[in-house]
Amino acid sequence: MRRVAFAFIFLLIFAQSAAAALRTVETRYYRIHADLPSSLVASIGDELDRMHVEYARRLAGFGVPAAASKCEIYLFENESDYVGFVGEAHGHSGGVFMPDRNAIAAYLGDQGRDRLRAVLRHEGFHQFAHAVIDHDIPVWLNEGIAQLFEEGIWVEEGNASRLVLGQVPPTRLRRLLVDGKSGKLMPLDQLMALDSEAWWANMADPDTSAMQYNLAWAAAHFLVYDEQGGDHRLRRRLLHALKLMHAGYGADVAMRRSFGDDYRPMQSAFLQYCNQLRPTAEATALEHQRIRADMIRLLHGNGITFKNAGELRRFADRHKVRITYQDGTLRWQSNADPARHFVDHAGNPLPDSQLFFSRAQRSLPDLICRPGGRVELVTRFHRFGDHVDHETVVRLR
């Protein structure tokens, strides 16, 4: 008992010490404590406030948190400081919401700026749902909806921006395909029957953990976006269940009153929905841009640079450049034909007028892609420690 108490006190002191070294910035809805560059913190703060408005708008009818209950955001540059703050139990995560402290913690590290923003969209929903909807939303549903927001894409137009939800990233479908072929994909009724204890017990196995998170995303996508002949009846039932939870009904009662006692009849419709899912154009364009940017970043690390995007394309094609990615337990590679990553929305090769460098005053130029219509992807590169990171902004011209 003494050892446990000592370990807890040591962790508490370490966390307090780490937090004390952070700079504090107030936004409209959040209080941010960070050791990241001021410009990045300001940008994240703006996005967090915009996300708060989106949570409230898309989940209207549940009210909003009191002004005095600002969520505390702790952002660390290094993963080790993050783990020291949140504890080893969350050491595998990129971010976490701590309801007992009304706080979110995350780190930049080697997960990069784009991923950090996605993590904050995810954890931000958990905090909003806990403060506004209910403390006891079923874990699969809580995680599923959080991932819908995580995959959202901010699109800028002039001084305004809007969040595009409903995205289907190619990696999500890769995971569904792999889990389906391996027989690991649990039925929908089994997923919905998982309580918090069973969910967290499954976290001990990386493959099962990754499967249930991705399956929760697919289930939430199904409930929110399945039209069933133009009628979003499942979305209405889902909102009804959340409103019952908000009114004080237990999660089990709320789900039964909204969806019935047996989820198995939904299974065939869900499987059909998953089989018909295709990557969205926006998410696909962002994946191609990520791969091109990673080519630039990794080749730059080996002393190979390019005067223009055409040189990059020709080099990648000549040397058959491929990049290996690790998304959780899913390992995948970019296409064996690199030219497949230099195409527009219609699959046609991108000309120099649609894929080019912008020579900004940075170690690496911005990569600009116009994959079709008015959409423009702007990828900026940033030096982080001894390596280069990048982040992408989506704009309408």
Secondary structure, DSSP 8 states (H G I E B T S, - for coil): -HHHHHHHHHHHHHHHHHHHTSEEEE-SSEEEEE-S-HHHHHHHHHHHHHHHHHHHHHTTTS----TT--EEEEEESSHHHHHHHH-GGGTT-SEEEEGGGTEEEEE-GGGHHHHHHHHHHHHHHHHHIIIII-TT--HHHHHHHHHHHHT-EEEEETTEEEEE-----HHHHHHHHHHHHHT----HHHHHH--HHHHHHHTTSHHHHHHHHHHHHHHHHHHHH--TTT--HHHHHHHHHHHHHHTT--HHHHHHHHH-S--THHHHHHHHHHHH----HHHHHHHHHHHHHHHHHHHHHTT---SSHHHHHHHHHHHT---EEEETTEEEE--SSGGGGSB-TTS-B--TTTEEEE--SSSS-EEEEEEETTEEEEEEEEEETTEEEEEEEEEE-
